[in-house]
Amino acid sequence: MKLVDILARDMNEWPRSGAGVAQIGVMRQNDFGGVYRVWNHSSHFVGHFELAEDWGDGKVKFEQWQAARDALKCEPECVSDLKAQVKFLAELLVANGIGEVVENKDGSKFYAVLTKGDDQPAWDGPGLPPVGMVCELRRKDGGWGLAIIKYMSSTICVWLWNNGNPDQREWSCEPYNMEFRPIRTPEQIAAEERKRIEDEIQSICTEGENKGVPYFKALYEAGYRKQVTE
């Protein structure tokens, strides 16, 4: 996933400068997932996010981030590259010995299933996920990402991101600086996206009310439009 798409999904507000000025500078990411706003030969740390496929080279301007955010408003329940993510996870599970290839009737070998029995890790959220678990994780100052746990102890967690690159290097961090959760269901994702949009609309309306701007005008100026179904 490109840096602009990750920031559009996980960064709800473009950070302001020390003087309170927004919409300046460009966002860049280092190889540890850290995102910085670079402007006028200086940089400001924004937070840790899922590692983008164009980290290092990618530059995101405010206009690009805002356009990507607007696109998410139009399609809140869309899942980008779902087939590619499923295929990557299937191959990753098989490669780590916790899945198996299933042959379809037409002879194709695409899908994988978790091994049944004691080899299948079990985890429903509390505590730390076991090795082999596919879950969502983030550093406490970053965005959520889908990953597979390669090693886990009380002092270090090692994982691989689900970014479609089977040759990526492993990532590590102290578990006490991280958060973990089971993979959300489509219903949970839709509910969280709806809550995010509701909170965003509430914030726009509140700000408009404080400025004496009618709700409908504040929402219109923020880019909200009625979706027409063909």
N, C-alpha and C positions, 0 to 999 in steps of 0.2 A: 504494500500500500504506500502511496506517495505521502510525503510529509504534509502537503496541503490537506489531504483527505483525513489524515490522523488528527491534525490540529482542528479541522472543522468539526470532527466528531467529539473530541475530548477537551478542547479549549473553548469555554463558553464566552469568554470576553477577551478582546485584544488588549494586552497590558498597556497601561499608560506610562509615560515618562515621569521623571522626578518632578517636572513642572506641571504634570497633569495633562500633558498633550498626548492624544492617542493617534492612531493611524500613521505612525512613522516607523521607519526602519524595516528590516526584513528578518524573518525567523530562519535560523539555521540549526542543524542538529549534529552533535558529535557522535562518535562510535559507541558511547555509553548510553545513548538515548537522551542525553541532556539537550534541551532546546534553549537557545539564546536569541534575544532580539538584538540585532547589530545595527547601530546607527551612529554616524559621525565619529568613526574610529573607536567606538566604545561598544561594550556588550553588556547585556543585562540578563541574568539567569531567570528563565521562566519556569522550568520544571522538567521532570523526567517523563517521557512519553514512549510509547511503543516505537521500536526502531523502524524507521522508514527505509524503503528500498533505495531511496535517493539521498540518504543521510550523507553529510559532508558536502555534496554538490548542490543539493536542493536549496532553493531560496523561496520563501513565501512572503509576498507582500500583503498588506491589509486587504486590498481589493480582491486578491485571489482567495484569501481566507473567507471573506464575506460572501463571495460568489458561491464557494463550496458550502458554506453554512446555509445560504438561501436554497441551494439544491436539496439539502437534507430536509428542509422544511416542506418542500414539495413532495418528497417521497420518504416519510418518516419510518416506514416499515420495510424499506428495501434492504436487501442483504447483498453486498457487492461480492462478485466472484465466488459465490457459494460453492459451486461445483469444484472450483480449483482448491478451495479450502478443504472440502471433504476429501478430495483425492490426495492432497498433501498429508492430511492427518492419517488417512488409511495407510499410505506408504510408510509414514513415520512409525506407526504402531507395529507394522509388520517388521520393519528394520530393527526395532528394539525388542522383538520377541514377545510382544504382548498382544499380537493380533495374528490373523491368518488370512490368506487370500481365498476368496470364494469365486469359483468359476461359474459364469452365467451359462444358460442353455445355448447361447450362440458361440460359446468358446472363449469369449472375452474374459479377462481377469482384471477387474477394476476395483471391486469393493473389498473391504476388510472388516472383520468382526473381532471384538475382544475375545480373548481366550476365556472359556468358562472355567469355573472352579477356583482353586486357591491362587492361581496365577493372576487373576483379575483384581486390581487394586480397588478398595472400597473406601469412599470418603464422601461425606455429605455436608461438609462445610466447617465444623469446629476443628480447631487445632491446625496442624500442618498437613498438606496433602502428601500422600506416599509417592515413592518413585514409580514412574510409569503412568501417573494420573494426568489426564488431559483436563486442564482447568483454566480459569481466567486469573490473572495475577497482575499486580502493579506495584511499583515503588510508591510509597505513601504520598509523594509529591508529583506523581505522574498519572497517566491514563491506563485504563484496563486493556489487556491484550490476551489473546488465546495462546497457550503454551503447553508443552509437555515437560513434566518434572523428570530430570535426569539423575539428580542426587539431592538428598535432603538430610540435614541434621539441625541441631539447635543453634548452630553458629553459621551455617552457610546453606544456601539454596542454589542449585545449578539447573538451568532450564534452556529449552530451545523455543524461540518464537514461532508461531504459525504464520510466517510471512511468505510462504511459497518457495523458500530457498533451502533445499536439503543440504547444501554445502556450507551453511552459515556456521559461525563459531558458537560455542556455548556461552551463556551469560550467567553471572552469579551475583548474589547480594546477600546480606544478612537477613534472615527471616523476620527479625524484629523491626526491620525497616520496610517490610512488605505487607501486602494484603492479598488474601487468596479467597476465591469463591468458586463453587461448582459452575459448570457451563449453564447459562440461563436458557430457559425454554423460549420458543418464539413468543409465547404469551407474555412472559416476563420482560422480554426485550421491548415488545410493543407497549406494555404498561409503563416501563421506565421512560421510553421515548415520549409517550403521551404526557407523563408527569414533567419531563424536561421542558416540553413545549408549553405546557400550562404555566409553569414557573416563569418561563421567558415572557409569555404574554402578560402575566400578572405584573412582572417587573416593568414592562413597557407601559402598561396602563397606569401604574403607580407613579412612574416618572412623569408621564403626561399630565396626570391629575395635579401633581405638584407644580407643574409649569402652566396650569390652566388650559391644557390642550385636551380636547375631547378624545375619548377612547378611540373612536373610529378613525380619527385623523392620526393619532399616535401609531396605531397598528398599520395604517396605510403607509405612513412614512417609514415604518420599520421594514416594509417589504411584504407584509402579509396580504395575500389575495385569495379570493374564493376559487377553489379548484373546480374546473368544469369537466365533468365526466362525459366522454363521447359515447 
